[in-house]
């Protein structure tokens, strides 16, 4: 998992974000329908894109 640098806000729980991503793909729902219990859908979406592109920071 990416390491938090001192210049940005700390990441929320990686486990919740991964569970939110899994929920989205398991159900086939749009990103906006990811339940709030996993965190903000936009944050999960952005994290997924960063990880998918191979970026490990920010």
mmJSON file of the N, C-alpha and C atoms, coordinates in Angstrom:
{"data_MODEL":{"atom_site":{
"group_PDB":["ATOM","ATOM","ATOM","ATOM","ATOM","ATOM","ATOM","ATOM","ATOM","ATOM","ATOM","ATOM","ATOM","ATOM","ATOM","ATOM","ATOM","ATOM","ATOM","ATOM","ATOM","ATOM","ATOM","ATOM","ATOM","ATOM","ATOM","ATOM","ATOM","ATOM","ATOM","ATOM","ATOM","ATOM","ATOM","ATOM","ATOM","ATOM","ATOM","ATOM","ATOM","ATOM","ATOM","ATOM","ATOM","ATOM","ATOM","ATOM","ATOM","ATOM","ATOM","ATOM","ATOM","ATOM","ATOM","ATOM","ATOM","ATOM","ATOM","ATOM","ATOM","ATOM","ATOM","ATOM","ATOM","ATOM","ATOM","ATOM","ATOM","ATOM","ATOM","ATOM","ATOM","ATOM","ATOM","ATOM","ATOM","ATOM","ATOM","ATOM","ATOM","ATOM","ATOM","ATOM","ATOM","ATOM","ATOM","ATOM","ATOM","ATOM","ATOM","ATOM","ATOM","ATOM","ATOM","ATOM","ATOM","ATOM","ATOM","ATOM","ATOM","ATOM","ATOM","ATOM","ATOM","ATOM","ATOM","ATOM","ATOM","ATOM","ATOM","ATOM","ATOM","ATOM","ATOM","ATOM","ATOM","ATOM","ATOM","ATOM","ATOM","ATOM","ATOM","ATOM","ATOM","ATOM","ATOM","ATOM","ATOM","ATOM","ATOM","ATOM","ATOM","ATOM","ATOM","ATOM","ATOM","ATOM","ATOM","ATOM","ATOM","ATOM","ATOM","ATOM","ATOM","ATOM","ATOM","ATOM","ATOM","ATOM","ATOM","ATOM","ATOM","ATOM","ATOM","ATOM","ATOM","ATOM","ATOM","ATOM","ATOM","ATOM","ATOM","ATOM","ATOM","ATOM","ATOM","ATOM","ATOM","ATOM","ATOM","ATOM","ATOM","ATOM"],
"id":[1,2,3,4,5,6,7,8,9,10,11,12,13,14,15,16,17,18,19,20,21,22,23,24,25,26,27,28,29,30,31,32,33,34,35,36,37,38,39,40,41,42,43,44,45,46,47,48,49,50,51,52,53,54,55,56,57,58,59,60,61,62,63,64,65,66,67,68,69,70,71,72,73,74,75,76,77,78,79,80,81,82,83,84,85,86,87,88,89,90,91,92,93,94,95,96,97,98,99,100,101,102,103,104,105,106,107,108,109,110,111,112,113,114,115,116,117,118,119,120,121,122,123,124,125,126,127,128,129,130,131,132,133,134,135,136,137,138,139,140,141,142,143,144,145,146,147,148,149,150,151,152,153,154,155,156,157,158,159,160,161,162,163,164,165,166,167,168,169,170,171,172,173,174],
"type_symbol":["N","C","C","N","C","C","N","C","C","N","C","C","N","C","C","N","C","C","N","C","C","N","C","C","N","C","C","N","C","C","N","C","C","N","C","C","N","C","C","N","C","C","N","C","C","N","C","C","N","C","C","N","C","C","N","C","C","N","C","C","N","C","C","N","C","C","N","C","C","N","C","C","N","C","C","N","C","C","N","C","C","N","C","C","N","C","C","N","C","C","N","C","C","N","C","C","N","C","C","N","C","C","N","C","C","N","C","C","N","C","C","N","C","C","N","C","C","N","C","C","N","C","C","N","C","C","N","C","C","N","C","C","N","C","C","N","C","C","N","C","C","N","C","C","N","C","C","N","C","C","N","C","C","N","C","C","N","C","C","N","C","C","N","C","C","N","C","C","N","C","C","N","C","C"],
"label_atom_id":["N","CA","C","N","CA","C","N","CA","C","N","CA","C","N","CA","C","N","CA","C","N","CA","C","N","CA","C","N","CA","C","N","CA","C","N","CA","C","N","CA","C","N","CA","C","N","CA","C","N","CA","C","N","CA","C","N","CA","C","N","CA","C","N","CA","C","N","CA","C","N","CA","C","N","CA","C","N","CA","C","N","CA","C","N","CA","C","N","CA","C","N","CA","C","N","CA","C","N","CA","C","N","CA","C","N","CA","C","N","CA","C","N","CA","C","N","CA","C","N","CA","C","N","CA","C","N","CA","C","N","CA","C","N","CA","C","N","CA","C","N","CA","C","N","CA","C","N","CA","C","N","CA","C","N","CA","C","N","CA","C","N","CA","C","N","CA","C","N","CA","C","N","CA","C","N","CA","C","N","CA","C","N","CA","C","N","CA","C","N","CA","C","N","CA","C","N","CA","C","N","CA","C"],
"label_alt_id":[null,null,null,null,null,null,null,null,null,null,null,null,null,null,null,null,null,null,null,null,null,null,null,null,null,null,null,null,null,null,null,null,null,null,null,null,null,null,null,null,null,null,null,null,null,null,null,null,null,null,null,null,null,null,null,null,null,null,null,null,null,null,null,null,null,null,null,null,null,null,null,null,null,null,null,null,null,null,null,null,null,null,null,null,null,null,null,null,null,null,null,null,null,null,null,null,null,null,null,null,null,null,null,null,null,null,null,null,null,null,null,null,null,null,null,null,null,null,null,null,null,null,null,null,null,null,null,null,null,null,null,null,null,null,null,null,null,null,null,null,null,null,null,null,null,null,null,null,null,null,null,null,null,null,null,null,null,null,null,null,null,null,null,null,null,null,null,null,null,null,null,null,null,null],
"label_comp_id":["UNK","UNK","UNK","UNK","UNK","UNK","UNK","UNK","UNK","UNK","UNK","UNK","UNK","UNK","UNK","UNK","UNK","UNK","UNK","UNK","UNK","UNK","UNK","UNK","UNK","UNK","UNK","UNK","UNK","UNK","UNK","UNK","UNK","UNK","UNK","UNK","UNK","UNK","UNK","UNK","UNK","UNK","UNK","UNK","UNK","UNK","UNK","UNK","UNK","UNK","UNK","UNK","UNK","UNK","UNK","UNK","UNK","UNK","UNK","UNK","UNK","UNK","UNK","UNK","UNK","UNK","UNK","UNK","UNK","UNK","UNK","UNK","UNK","UNK","UNK","UNK","UNK","UNK","UNK","UNK","UNK","UNK","UNK","UNK","UNK","UNK","UNK","UNK","UNK","UNK","UNK","UNK","UNK","UNK","UNK","UNK","UNK","UNK","UNK","UNK","UNK","UNK","UNK","UNK","UNK","UNK","UNK","UNK","UNK","UNK","UNK","UNK","UNK","UNK","UNK","UNK","UNK","UNK","UNK","UNK","UNK","UNK","UNK","UNK","UNK","UNK","UNK","UNK","UNK","UNK","UNK","UNK","UNK","UNK","UNK","UNK","UNK","UNK","UNK","UNK","UNK","UNK","UNK","UNK","UNK","UNK","UNK","UNK","UNK","UNK","UNK","UNK","UNK","UNK","UNK","UNK","UNK","UNK","UNK","UNK","UNK","UNK","UNK","UNK","UNK","UNK","UNK","UNK","UNK","UNK","UNK","UNK","UNK","UNK"],
"label_asym_id":["A","A","A","A","A","A","A","A","A","A","A","A","A","A","A","A","A","A","A","A","A","A","A","A","A","A","A","A","A","A","A","A","A","A","A","A","A","A","A","A","A","A","A","A","A","A","A","A","A","A","A","A","A","A","A","A","A","A","A","A","A","A","A","A","A","A","A","A","A","A","A","A","A","A","A","A","A","A","A","A","A","A","A","A","A","A","A","A","A","A","A","A","A","A","A","A","A","A","A","A","A","A","A","A","A","A","A","A","A","A","A","A","A","A","A","A","A","A","A","A","A","A","A","A","A","A","A","A","A","A","A","A","A","A","A","A","A","A","A","A","A","A","A","A","A","A","A","A","A","A","A","A","A","A","A","A","A","A","A","A","A","A","A","A","A","A","A","A","A","A","A","A","A","A"],
"label_entity_id":["1","1","1","1","1","1","1","1","1","1","1","1","1","1","1","1","1","1","1","1","1","1","1","1","1","1","1","1","1","1","1","1","1","1","1","1","1","1","1","1","1","1","1","1","1","1","1","1","1","1","1","1","1","1","1","1","1","1","1","1","1","1","1","1","1","1","1","1","1","1","1","1","1","1","1","1","1","1","1","1","1","1","1","1","1","1","1","1","1","1","1","1","1","1","1","1","1","1","1","1","1","1","1","1","1","1","1","1","1","1","1","1","1","1","1","1","1","1","1","1","1","1","1","1","1","1","1","1","1","1","1","1","1","1","1","1","1","1","1","1","1","1","1","1","1","1","1","1","1","1","1","1","1","1","1","1","1","1","1","1","1","1","1","1","1","1","1","1","1","1","1","1","1","1"],
"label_seq_id":[1,1,1,2,2,2,3,3,3,4,4,4,5,5,5,6,6,6,7,7,7,8,8,8,9,9,9,10,10,10,11,11,11,12,12,12,13,13,13,14,14,14,15,15,15,16,16,16,17,17,17,18,18,18,19,19,19,20,20,20,21,21,21,22,22,22,23,23,23,24,24,24,25,25,25,26,26,26,27,27,27,28,28,28,29,29,29,30,30,30,31,31,31,32,32,32,33,33,33,34,34,34,35,35,35,36,36,36,37,37,37,38,38,38,39,39,39,40,40,40,41,41,41,42,42,42,43,43,43,44,44,44,45,45,45,46,46,46,47,47,47,48,48,48,49,49,49,50,50,50,51,51,51,52,52,52,53,53,53,54,54,54,55,55,55,56,56,56,57,57,57,58,58,58],
"pdbx_PDB_ins_code":[null,null,null,null,null,null,null,null,null,null,null,null,null,null,null,null,null,null,null,null,null,null,null,null,null,null,null,null,null,null,null,null,null,null,null,null,null,null,null,null,null,null,null,null,null,null,null,null,null,null,null,null,null,null,null,null,null,null,null,null,null,null,null,null,null,null,null,null,null,null,null,null,null,null,null,null,null,null,null,null,null,null,null,null,null,null,null,null,null,null,null,null,null,null,null,null,null,null,null,null,null,null,null,null,null,null,null,null,null,null,null,null,null,null,null,null,null,null,null,null,null,null,null,null,null,null,null,null,null,null,null,null,null,null,null,null,null,null,null,null,null,null,null,null,null,null,null,null,null,null,null,null,null,null,null,null,null,null,null,null,null,null,null,null,null,null,null,null,null,null,null,null,null,null],
"Cartn_x":[0.834,0.0,0.883,0.376,1.16,1.492,2.645,3.09,2.692,2.185,1.758,2.981,3.008,4.089,3.635,4.554,4.233,3.549,3.472,2.953,1.462,0.813,-0.598,-1.42,-2.706,-3.622,-3.463,-3.525,-3.381,-4.527,-4.216,-5.22,-6.208,-7.434,-8.386,-8.031,-8.739,-8.436,-8.408,-7.285,-7.152,-8.146,-8.362,-9.254,-10.665,-11.17,-12.511,-12.57,-11.533,-11.513,-11.507,-10.714,-10.66,-12.002,-12.624,-13.94,-14.973,-14.864,-15.76,-15.563,-14.303,-14.015,-14.582,-14.393,-14.91,-16.434,-17.082,-18.539,-19.008,-18.33,-18.709,-18.634,-17.561,-17.399,-18.233,-18.497,-19.339,-20.789,-21.268,-22.657,-22.85,-21.792,-21.911,-22.53,-22.629,-23.237,-22.272,-22.805,-21.922,-21.196,-20.101,-19.304,-20.135,-21.048,-21.852,-22.756,-22.975,-23.849,-23.096,-21.787,-21.018,-21.512,-21.895,-22.43,-21.453,-21.998,-21.222,-20.364,-20.735,-19.958,-18.526,-18.279,-16.933,-16.147,-16.788,-16.17,-16.829,-16.327,-16.897,-16.596,-17.624,-17.449,-16.364,-16.274,-15.289,-13.865,-13.662,-12.333,-11.94,-12.908,-12.634,-12.313,-13.078,-12.854,-11.469,-11.112,-9.802,-8.675,-8.819,-7.783,-7.659,-8.788,-8.764,-8.002,-8.298,-7.607,-6.117,-5.73,-4.292,-3.589,-4.218,-3.607,-3.584,-4.633,-4.706,-3.641,-3.332,-2.3,-0.9,-0.787,0.523,1.124,0.419,0.917,0.715,1.73,1.617,1.536,1.73,1.671,0.541,0.233,-0.822,-2.129],
"Cartn_y":[-1.176,0.0,1.245,2.311,3.553,4.07,4.672,5.26,6.729,7.19,8.583,9.481,10.492,11.467,12.592,13.378,14.428,15.635,15.71,16.917,16.866,15.746,15.641,15.072,15.095,14.551,13.025,12.421,10.961,10.238,9.089,8.264,7.752,7.531,6.846,5.368,4.568,3.149,2.446,1.834,1.116,-0.031,-0.708,-1.864,-1.464,-0.361,0.089,0.472,1.122,1.512,0.278,-0.712,-1.936,-2.662,-2.695,-3.319,-2.562,-1.235,-0.442,-0.74,-0.887,-1.242,-2.617,-3.565,-4.92,-4.901,-4.123,-4.021,-3.495,-2.47,-1.87,-2.882,-3.645,-4.608,-5.864,-6.229,-7.392,-7.123,-5.894,-5.546,-4.998,-4.454,-3.84,-2.451,-1.897,-0.58,0.528,1.707,2.847,3.305,4.023,4.485,5.29,6.112,6.969,6.189,4.918,4.094,3.297,3.458,2.768,3.273,2.367,2.795,3.671,4.6,5.558,4.867,3.662,2.959,2.657,2.673,2.45,3.744,4.855,6.157,6.878,8.037,8.819,8.123,7.994,7.277,7.901,9.23,9.905,9.604,9.515,9.183,7.759,6.842,5.447,5.371,6.087,6.105,6.66,7.781,8.382,7.445,6.797,5.874,4.695,4.161,3.064,3.468,4.652,5.115,5.285,5.845,6.004,4.654,3.703,2.383,1.677,1.827,1.176,1.725,3.008,3.628,3.317,2.701,2.349,3.397,4.463,5.489,5.067,5.22,4.752,5.887,7.12,8.226,9.171,10.048,11.039,10.401],
"Cartn_z":[0.0,0.0,0.0,-0.562,-0.612,0.783,0.893,2.152,2.154,3.282,3.404,3.485,2.631,2.719,3.637,4.144,5.08,4.47,3.161,2.533,2.194,2.458,2.1,3.252,3.069,4.057,4.1,5.274,5.345,4.633,4.083,3.416,4.453,4.009,4.867,4.836,5.587,5.723,4.359,4.015,2.741,2.652,3.764,3.738,3.318,3.871,3.494,2.022,1.534,0.122,-0.78,-0.441,-1.249,-1.187,-0.014,0.098,-0.728,-0.767,-1.606,-3.082,-3.497,-4.891,-5.217,-4.302,-4.514,-4.603,-3.733,-3.763,-5.111,-5.603,-6.882,-8.022,-8.072,-9.158,-8.957,-7.723,-7.45,-7.854,-7.607,-7.905,-9.308,-9.904,-11.216,-11.158,-9.974,-9.778,-10.203,-10.493,-10.774,-9.51,-9.703,-8.568,-7.583,-8.077,-7.203,-6.26,-6.548,-5.708,-4.644,-4.562,-3.514,-2.153,-1.245,0.054,0.834,1.559,2.346,3.402,3.819,4.863,4.417,3.11,2.586,2.436,2.629,2.445,1.289,0.98,-0.125,-1.448,-2.273,-3.542,-4.393,-4.382,-5.222,-4.759,-3.458,-2.926,-3.314,-3.241,-3.62,-5.111,-5.912,-7.355,-7.697,-7.074,-7.336,-6.917,-5.774,-5.31,-6.262,-6.713,-7.67,-8.929,-9.454,-10.669,-10.444,-9.308,-9.02,-8.965,-8.273,-8.156,-9.509,-10.291,-11.601,-12.556,-12.42,-13.269,-12.782,-11.624,-11.1,-10.191,-9.927,-9.012,-7.576,-6.753,-5.38,-4.384,-4.803,-3.856,-4.226,-3.299,-3.418,-3.218],
"occupancy":[1.0,1.0,1.0,1.0,1.0,1.0,1.0,1.0,1.0,1.0,1.0,1.0,1.0,1.0,1.0,1.0,1.0,1.0,1.0,1.0,1.0,1.0,1.0,1.0,1.0,1.0,1.0,1.0,1.0,1.0,1.0,1.0,1.0,1.0,1.0,1.0,1.0,1.0,1.0,1.0,1.0,1.0,1.0,1.0,1.0,1.0,1.0,1.0,1.0,1.0,1.0,1.0,1.0,1.0,1.0,1.0,1.0,1.0,1.0,1.0,1.0,1.0,1.0,1.0,1.0,1.0,1.0,1.0,1.0,1.0,1.0,1.0,1.0,1.0,1.0,1.0,1.0,1.0,1.0,1.0,1.0,1.0,1.0,1.0,1.0,1.0,1.0,1.0,1.0,1.0,1.0,1.0,1.0,1.0,1.0,1.0,1.0,1.0,1.0,1.0,1.0,1.0,1.0,1.0,1.0,1.0,1.0,1.0,1.0,1.0,1.0,1.0,1.0,1.0,1.0,1.0,1.0,1.0,1.0,1.0,1.0,1.0,1.0,1.0,1.0,1.0,1.0,1.0,1.0,1.0,1.0,1.0,1.0,1.0,1.0,1.0,1.0,1.0,1.0,1.0,1.0,1.0,1.0,1.0,1.0,1.0,1.0,1.0,1.0,1.0,1.0,1.0,1.0,1.0,1.0,1.0,1.0,1.0,1.0,1.0,1.0,1.0,1.0,1.0,1.0,1.0,1.0,1.0,1.0,1.0,1.0,1.0,1.0,1.0],
"B_iso_or_equiv":[0.0,0.0,0.0,0.0,0.0,0.0,0.0,0.0,0.0,0.0,0.0,0.0,0.0,0.0,0.0,0.0,0.0,0.0,0.0,0.0,0.0,0.0,0.0,0.0,0.0,0.0,0.0,0.0,0.0,0.0,0.0,0.0,0.0,0.0,0.0,0.0,0.0,0.0,0.0,0.0,0.0,0.0,0.0,0.0,0.0,0.0,0.0,0.0,0.0,0.0,0.0,0.0,0.0,0.0,0.0,0.0,0.0,0.0,0.0,0.0,0.0,0.0,0.0,0.0,0.0,0.0,0.0,0.0,0.0,0.0,0.0,0.0,0.0,0.0,0.0,0.0,0.0,0.0,0.0,0.0,0.0,0.0,0.0,0.0,0.0,0.0,0.0,0.0,0.0,0.0,0.0,0.0,0.0,0.0,0.0,0.0,0.0,0.0,0.0,0.0,0.0,0.0,0.0,0.0,0.0,0.0,0.0,0.0,0.0,0.0,0.0,0.0,0.0,0.0,0.0,0.0,0.0,0.0,0.0,0.0,0.0,0.0,0.0,0.0,0.0,0.0,0.0,0.0,0.0,0.0,0.0,0.0,0.0,0.0,0.0,0.0,0.0,0.0,0.0,0.0,0.0,0.0,0.0,0.0,0.0,0.0,0.0,0.0,0.0,0.0,0.0,0.0,0.0,0.0,0.0,0.0,0.0,0.0,0.0,0.0,0.0,0.0,0.0,0.0,0.0,0.0,0.0,0.0,0.0,0.0,0.0,0.0,0.0,0.0],
"pdbx_formal_charge":[null,null,null,null,null,null,null,null,null,null,null,null,null,null,null,null,null,null,null,null,null,null,null,null,null,null,null,null,null,null,null,null,null,null,null,null,null,null,null,null,null,null,null,null,null,null,null,null,null,null,null,null,null,null,null,null,null,null,null,null,null,null,null,null,null,null,null,null,null,null,null,null,null,null,null,null,null,null,null,null,null,null,null,null,null,null,null,null,null,null,null,null,null,null,null,null,null,null,null,null,null,null,null,null,null,null,null,null,null,null,null,null,null,null,null,null,null,null,null,null,null,null,null,null,null,null,null,null,null,null,null,null,null,null,null,null,null,null,null,null,null,null,null,null,null,null,null,null,null,null,null,null,null,null,null,null,null,null,null,null,null,null,null,null,null,null,null,null,null,null,null,null,null,null],
"auth_seq_id":[1,1,1,2,2,2,3,3,3,4,4,4,5,5,5,6,6,6,7,7,7,8,8,8,9,9,9,10,10,10,11,11,11,12,12,12,13,13,13,14,14,14,15,15,15,16,16,16,17,17,17,18,18,18,19,19,19,20,20,20,21,21,21,22,22,22,23,23,23,24,24,24,25,25,25,26,26,26,27,27,27,28,28,28,29,29,29,30,30,30,31,31,31,32,32,32,33,33,33,34,34,34,35,35,35,36,36,36,37,37,37,38,38,38,39,39,39,40,40,40,41,41,41,42,42,42,43,43,43,44,44,44,45,45,45,46,46,46,47,47,47,48,48,48,49,49,49,50,50,50,51,51,51,52,52,52,53,53,53,54,54,54,55,55,55,56,56,56,57,57,57,58,58,58],
"auth_comp_id":["UNK","UNK","UNK","UNK","UNK","UNK","UNK","UNK","UNK","UNK","UNK","UNK","UNK","UNK","UNK","UNK","UNK","UNK","UNK","UNK","UNK","UNK","UNK","UNK","UNK","UNK","UNK","UNK","UNK","UNK","UNK","UNK","UNK","UNK","UNK","UNK","UNK","UNK","UNK","UNK","UNK","UNK","UNK","UNK","UNK","UNK","UNK","UNK","UNK","UNK","UNK","UNK","UNK","UNK","UNK","UNK","UNK","UNK","UNK","UNK","UNK","UNK","UNK","UNK","UNK","UNK","UNK","UNK","UNK","UNK","UNK","UNK","UNK","UNK","UNK","UNK","UNK","UNK","UNK","UNK","UNK","UNK","UNK","UNK","UNK","UNK","UNK","UNK","UNK","UNK","UNK","UNK","UNK","UNK","UNK","UNK","UNK","UNK","UNK","UNK","UNK","UNK","UNK","UNK","UNK","UNK","UNK","UNK","UNK","UNK","UNK","UNK","UNK","UNK","UNK","UNK","UNK","UNK","UNK","UNK","UNK","UNK","UNK","UNK","UNK","UNK","UNK","UNK","UNK","UNK","UNK","UNK","UNK","UNK","UNK","UNK","UNK","UNK","UNK","UNK","UNK","UNK","UNK","UNK","UNK","UNK","UNK","UNK","UNK","UNK","UNK","UNK","UNK","UNK","UNK","UNK","UNK","UNK","UNK","UNK","UNK","UNK","UNK","UNK","UNK","UNK","UNK","UNK","UNK","UNK","UNK","UNK","UNK","UNK"],
"auth_asym_id":["A","A","A","A","A","A","A","A","A","A","A","A","A","A","A","A","A","A","A","A","A","A","A","A","A","A","A","A","A","A","A","A","A","A","A","A","A","A","A","A","A","A","A","A","A","A","A","A","A","A","A","A","A","A","A","A","A","A","A","A","A","A","A","A","A","A","A","A","A","A","A","A","A","A","A","A","A","A","A","A","A","A","A","A","A","A","A","A","A","A","A","A","A","A","A","A","A","A","A","A","A","A","A","A","A","A","A","A","A","A","A","A","A","A","A","A","A","A","A","A","A","A","A","A","A","A","A","A","A","A","A","A","A","A","A","A","A","A","A","A","A","A","A","A","A","A","A","A","A","A","A","A","A","A","A","A","A","A","A","A","A","A","A","A","A","A","A","A","A","A","A","A","A","A"],
"auth_atom_id":["N","CA","C","N","CA","C","N","CA","C","N","CA","C","N","CA","C","N","CA","C","N","CA","C","N","CA","C","N","CA","C","N","CA","C","N","CA","C","N","CA","C","N","CA","C","N","CA","C","N","CA","C","N","CA","C","N","CA","C","N","CA","C","N","CA","C","N","CA","C","N","CA","C","N","CA","C","N","CA","C","N","CA","C","N","CA","C","N","CA","C","N","CA","C","N","CA","C","N","CA","C","N","CA","C","N","CA","C","N","CA","C","N","CA","C","N","CA","C","N","CA","C","N","CA","C","N","CA","C","N","CA","C","N","CA","C","N","CA","C","N","CA","C","N","CA","C","N","CA","C","N","CA","C","N","CA","C","N","CA","C","N","CA","C","N","CA","C","N","CA","C","N","CA","C","N","CA","C","N","CA","C","N","CA","C","N","CA","C","N","CA","C","N","CA","C","N","CA","C","N","CA","C"],
"pdbx_PDB_model_num":[1,1,1,1,1,1,1,1,1,1,1,1,1,1,1,1,1,1,1,1,1,1,1,1,1,1,1,1,1,1,1,1,1,1,1,1,1,1,1,1,1,1,1,1,1,1,1,1,1,1,1,1,1,1,1,1,1,1,1,1,1,1,1,1,1,1,1,1,1,1,1,1,1,1,1,1,1,1,1,1,1,1,1,1,1,1,1,1,1,1,1,1,1,1,1,1,1,1,1,1,1,1,1,1,1,1,1,1,1,1,1,1,1,1,1,1,1,1,1,1,1,1,1,1,1,1,1,1,1,1,1,1,1,1,1,1,1,1,1,1,1,1,1,1,1,1,1,1,1,1,1,1,1,1,1,1,1,1,1,1,1,1,1,1,1,1,1,1,1,1,1,1,1,1]
}}}
